[in-house]
Amino acid sequence: MLLNRVRCEAMEKIRVYFDRNLCRFLPPKESIFLDL
């Protein structure tokens, strides 16, 4: 999903220590936090 990729990119900007591969394993709470 393109939306998931956008969220991953946002996570990289907010939390650089997370790798793109780990972005998939992030808990749903992180995704919801970005939506807020």
C-alpha positions in Angstrom: 0.0 0.0 0.0 1.3 3.5 -0.9 -0.1 4.9 2.4 2.0 2.4 4.3 5.1 3.6 2.5 4.3 7.3 3.2 3.9 6.3 6.9 7.3 4.6 6.8 8.9 7.7 5.3 7.4 9.8 8.0 8.7 7.4 10.7 12.2 7.7 9.2 12.0 11.5 9.5 10.7 11.3 13.1 12.7 8.3 14.2 15.9 7.9 12.2 17.1 5.0 14.3 14.4 2.8 12.7 15.5 1.1 9.5 13.1 0.9 6.5 12.9 -2.9 7.0 12.0 -2.5 10.7 9.2 0.0 9.6 7.1 -3.0 8.6 7.4 -4.4 12.1 6.4 -1.2 13.9 3.3 -1.6 16.1 -0.1 -0.2 14.8 0.1 2.5 17.6 3.0 4.1 15.7 0.9 4.4 12.5 -2.1 5.8 14.4 0.2 8.3 16.0 1.2 9.6 12.6 -2.4 9.9 11.5 -3.0 12.2 14.5 
